[in-house]
Amino acid sequence: MPAGPWSLTLDDFLVTRMMEITVHSDDLAASVGIPTPELAESVTAPVLDLLVRLSVRRHGQTAVVRALSRAERAPTTISAF
């Protein structure tokens, strides 16, 4: 029985777990003063896609395009969360 009125596909569930691993790998590395490990493109590509889509939803397409292409017109943040 589902825990709520929505559910995730297996693919979406796996992307969210890869996002958590990617973000927390950076958090852990920063907390102990070591370089963030490089992850495979097969992990980072869907994670970056997710983060960009979330940023667009939160800040709008123009803000994200500017932040990624025009530093002089970029907003102060396009954080996904």
N, C-alpha and C positions, 0 to 999 in steps of 0.2 A: 504494500500500500504506500503511495506517495506521501511524503511528509508535508506537502503543501499543495497549492493550486497550480504549481508549475513544475517543470522538470527540465533537466539538461540532457542533451544527447551525449553519448559517450565521447564523441569528438570534442564537444564544447567543454565537457568535464575535464578531459585531458589537457586542453589548452589552458584552462584556469589553473590546473596543477602546475603546468610548466611555467606559467606566469609567476606563481608563488615561489617556485624553486629559483627562477631567474632573479626576482627581486630580493628574496632572502639570501641568496648567495652573495649579492652585492652588500646587503646589510651586514652579514657576518664578516665578510672580508674587511669592510670598513671598520667594524668594531674591534678587530684585532690587528689592524694596521698592515694588511697584506693586499696585494693587487687582487682585484675581482677576477675570478676565473673566467676564461673565455669558454663559452658554451657553443655547441654545434649550431650551425645555421638552421638545421632542421628544428631546433628548439627556439632560437631567437626570432626567426621569421614569423611564425604564428603569434608569438608573444608581442612583438613589435606591432603587428597588424592589430591585435586586440587593444593595445595601449593607445595607438593612434585613433582607432575608432571610438574608444571611450573619451579621449581628449576632444575629438570633434563633437561628440554628443554634448560634452560639458561646456566647451568654449566656443564652438562654431568652426566651420570650415576655414574661414578667412584667418582667424587667429592661429590655427595650426599651420596653415600654408605659410603665413608670415614668419612664424617661429622657426620653421624648418628651412626657409629660403631667404629671408630678409631680416637680418638681425636689427637693423635700424628701425624697422616698423613692428618688430615682434612684441607681443604682450610680455608682461613680466613672468608669466607662467602659462604652461599648457598642460599642467599636471593632470593625469588621468583620474586621480583620486582626490 
